[in-house]
Amino acid sequence: MKHVAFDVIVVGAGIAGTSVAAELSKHASVVLIERESHPAMHATGRSAATFIPSYRANNPALRLLTRASGNFLKSPPADFSEQALLKARGMLTLLNGVSPQASQRELEQMNATLEHSIVELPVAAVKERIPVLSDEWSSAGWWESDVRDIDVHALQQGYMRALAKNGGRFLSSQDARPHWKKGAWHMPIDGDIFSAPIIVNAAGAWADEFAASANVKPLGLQPKRRTVILVAPPADHDVENWPLVAAYDGSFYFKPEAGMLLVSPVDEHESPPCDAQPDELDMAYASEFAMQALNGLAIKRIAHSWAGLRTFAHDSTPIVGFDPAVPGFFWCAGQGGHGIQIAPATAKLAAALIRGNENSTKLKDLGFSAEWVSPTRFL
């Protein structure tokens, strides 16, 4: 049995673990370990893949992680990806049922914190963007121009290439079960023992389960299932340049996807960690909302459907930092549906904290506090 030593072991090859491993590999020896046969098989590979600066922007940690990540996503290093990571999309929020006064107050509050302002459009301008919008859903709307599609595959592969280029290793189909001994974490892998003084828990929906397997107290993370369907758009309509459209009340959203429409009922059903599958009732809700919203849309067949787990801490804020009770155990979990759009900044933050720095330079300049995401808030 051979002993293989690293500076850091990262567990979980979704976007969180992959980006952290790549960032750490610039200055440390790193091995990235994944239980599945391929990286990004769960939440990362099932995302709606959209960069939305206003998404839960009332949470300062998420808002600033998103802003700092946007700089990377818009202008990645020249050797990171052969294609652009972002594509202009825009987002239209339909204000049905909201009073003009309440809408204006909320808009002013959001714009006070956002880098790029959201504007309110009259009904006529909303209809120009979505000509087949039904009378039932025709209303004034918020227009957020800085919303963009994310090429998740290109982002994931860019980090995987960076990890390999920096000498990092990737191992798939491995059930990681670490134990702490003599100042390091030890893990049996294919007859050898891998060890490192630091282990990063980026196991997504399984983060609490992985912690328990390492005799670390779980933090009460809750995975929640979200369902998506893919359907043909209204006949004779090219939807490629449509924006992402969301209902203010959170009942549905839809967006173009490869000539089709991606639709979700924005469900959040508590779930155990699992290979999430779409629920028939949620698929029906998604279909019904889309047909109510769009004239001429008759969904006779769902081309494809899937579900993913979005994992939340009790305060819906990510967890990034060393466990306060166990040496060398670092959490990078609980992104709550933000994982892809905050990955670049979260990875830099995690790498800085692991190297012993208080914060990453970019986040510090924005006024970000690492205490907002620290596991010590669970004490």
N, C-alpha and C positions, 0 to 999 in steps of 0.2 A: 504494500500500500504506500503510494507516494504522497508526500505532503506538498501542496501547491499554495504558496502564500501570495496574497494581494494586499494592496492598501485598503481597498473598498470592495465589498460584495453588494451588488444591487439586485434586488429580487422583484421581478415583474417587468415585462418588456412591452407594456403599453407606452403611450407617449410620455407619461411621467417618468417611468424608469429609464426609458431609452434616452430621453433628453438629459436627465441627471447623469447617467453613466457617460454620455458623450462629453458633457461639460467637465466632469471630474477627470476624465481620461487625458485632458490637457496637461495635468500636473501629477497624476497618480496612476498606479496600476489598478485596473478595474476589470471585474468580471460581471457580466449581466446574465442573470439566470431566469429562465422562463419555464413555467410548467407545461404550457401548450407546445404544439409542434412548430408554431410560427409566432412571431411578435404581433401585437395589436389585434388579437383575435376577438376581443370582447368589446369594452366600451369605446376604445379608440377607433376600431374598425366599423363601428355602428353609429357614428356621430352624424348629426345634420351638417357638420363641417362648415360652420359659419362664424365669422369674427364679428361680434356685436359689442361695441364699447359701452352701450347703455345697459347691457344685461346685468341686472342686480347691481347697478352702479352706486346704489346707496350704501353698499358695503365697501368701505375704503380699501380693504385688502384686495378684493377682487377688482375694483376699479383701477388701482395703480398697477397691479400685476398685469392686467389687460393692456393698460397704456404702455408699459415698458415692453411688453411682448410685441405690441404692434410695430414698434420700430424695427425689430428683428424680422418679423413676418413680411413687412413691406420692403425691406432692404436687407436680405440675408447676405452673409459673406459670399464672395464671388464663386467659391468652390463648393458651396453647400448644396445647391440644386441647379439642374440644367433648365428647369422651368420656374416660372413665377409661383410663389406660394399662395398669393392672393389674387382674386379676380373681383372687380367691381360688381356689386349687386344692389346695394341699397335696401332699406327696410321700410315698409309702410305699416303702421299700426292703426287699425280701424277703431275709431272712437265711439262706436255705437253705445248708447246708454250712458255716456259721460257728459255731465253738464259742461258748457263752455268755461264757466268759472273754475271748476275743479280741474279741467284739462289745462287751463292756463297756469294755475298755481303749480301743478305737478311739473309742467314743462319748464317753468322758470327754475324750479328746484333742481331738476336734472341738468339743465344747461349751465347752472352755476358750478357744476363739478366736471362736466365733460370737456374734452379737448376740442371737439367739433360740435357745434350746436345742432340740435334737432329743430326743425321748423314745422309749423302746422299748416296743412294744406286744406283748401276748401273742397267741398264734395266734387266739384267739376274737375279739379286737378287730380283728385284720387281716381276718378273715372277715366281720365286720360291715360293713367298708368295701367289700370286694369279695366279695359273696356267692357268686359262681360260681367263685372261685379253686379250682383243682384240688388234690387231695390231694398231688400231686407237688410243688406249689409252696407249699402251706400251711406257714407258718412264723411265728415271731416276726418283727417288722419294726420299722424305724425310722420314726417319724412326724415330718416336718418341716412345721410349719404355715405357715411364712413363704414357701413356694414359691407362685408366682403365674403365671398366664398373662400374657404381654405382648402388647398390641395393637401389633404391629410396624408395621403400616401407619400407624396414628395417630401413632406415635413418629416415623417417617420423614417423614410429611407435616407434622408440627409443626415439625421442623427446616427443612424446605424452605420453609414459610411464613415462619419467622423470618428465614431468609436473604434472602428476597425483601423482607420488610418493612424490613430494615436496608439495603436498597440493593444487596445482593449479586446477582451474575449466575449463571445456570446455563446451560451449553451441553452438549447431548447429541450423540451420533453424531460425536465428535471423537477422532481418534487422536493423542494428545498425545506429541510428540517434542521435548523441550526441549533447549536448549543454553545454556551459561553464557558471557556476554559483557559486558564492561564493568560488572561489579558487579551483574548481574541475570540471571535466567533468561528466555529468550526462546522463544516458541512460536508457530509459524505456525498461524493459525486462520481459515479462510474468506477467505483473501487478505489478512488483517491480521496484525500481529505483536503478540501479547499478551506482556507482560513484568511481572516482579515480582522483588524482591530475595530473596523466599522462595517455595519451592515445597514443598507437602506431598504426600508419597507415601502415599496411602491407597488403593492399587490392589488391595488384597486378595490373591488368589492370584497376581496378576500383579505384585506389588510388586517382586520381584527383577528381573523382566523390564523393568519401567519404569525401575528404577535403572540397569540396564545401558544402556538407550537414552539415558540422560543422562550416560553415562560415569562412573557411580558404582558402586563395588564392591558386588555383591550380598551379602546377609548369610546366604545358605543357608537361606532359608525353604522349608518343605515343605508344599504343599497335600495334604490327605487327604480322600478321598471318604467321605461318609456317606449311607446310603440310608434312605428312609422309604416306607412304604406306608400306604394308607388303606383300611380294610375295615369292613364292617358288624359291629356288636357281636353278642353272643349274642342269639338270638331272645327277644323279650318282655322285654328288659332296657333300662331307660333309664340310660345311662352318663353323662349330663350332669354329675352331681355326683361322679363317681368322681375320685380323685386321680390324679396321675402315679404310675405304678407302675414300679419299676426293680428288676432283679435285682442283688443285691450283687456277683455275679461279673462284671457288665458284659456279660452275654450278650444282654440286650434291655431295652427299656422300652416302655410304651404309655401313652397318655393320651387322654381324650375330645377330639374335634375335630368340632364342628358335627353332633352326633348320631352320628358314626362313631368308630372307634378309629384313632388314629395309632400306628403300630408301627415300631420301628427295631431292627435287630440290633446297633446301636452299633458298626458297622464303621468302621475307619480305614485305608483303603487309600491308599497313596501314589499321587499322580497329578500329571501336569503341569497347569499352569493351563489350564482348558478350561471349556466349557459342560457340566458334569458330568451324566451320565445314570445312572439306576439300573441295577445289575447284576442279572441274572436269579437268580444264586445267592444274593445277599444278600436279594433279595425272598423267595426260598424259605425262607431261614433265619428271616426275620422272621415269615413266616406260620406256620412250624412252632413256633417258640417261643410265639407267641400262642395257638395251638391247644392246646399242652401246658399252658399256664398257666390257661386259662379253659375250664371245662366248658360244653359246648353251643356252642362257637364252631367253626363249620365254614366255612372260607374257600373258597368256590367261585369267587369272583371278587374281584380287587383293583380297587377303584373308581378308585384313582389312585395313582401312585408318582412319586417324584422323588429327586434326589440333589443334594447341595451340597458345596462344598469348604470345609473348615476349615483355616486356614493357621497353621503352627506355626514358631516359632523353635526352635533346638536345645535350649533349656532350657524350652520351653513357656511362656515369659513374654512378654507383649507388648513391642513395640518402639515407644517414643515419645520422640522427641528429635532434635536436629540430628546429622547425620552428622559424625563427628569429622575427616574428611579433605576434605570438599567444602563450600564456603561456601553457605549458604542452602538446603541440602537437608535437609528435615525428614521423618523417618520416623513413620508412624502405621500400623503393620502387625503381623501375627503374633498376632492376638487368640485364635487357637486355639479357636474355638467359643464364646468369651465375648463376642464383639463387641457384641451387642445389650444384654446385661445390664450391661456396663461402659461403654456409650457416653457417658452424661451426664458421668461423672467423667473419663473419658479425654479428652473434648472440652475440658473446663475445664482439665485438666492441660496439654494441648497448647497451648491458647491462652495460658496463663500462661507456659509455656516460650518460646513464640514472642515474647511481649511482653518477655521478659528477666527474668521472675520465676523464682524457684527452684522454686516449687510452687504448686498452687492452695490456697487457705486451708483448705477442708474437708479435703482429703487430708493437709495438713500437721498439722492438729489430730488426725487419726487416727494419726499416726506414720508416714505413707507417705514413702518416700524415692524421689525421681526417679531415683536411680542404679540402682534395681532394674530399670527399663525402658529405661535409656539405651542407645543403639547403641554407646557406648564399651565396653560389656562384650564386644564382639566383637573387640576389639583383641588 
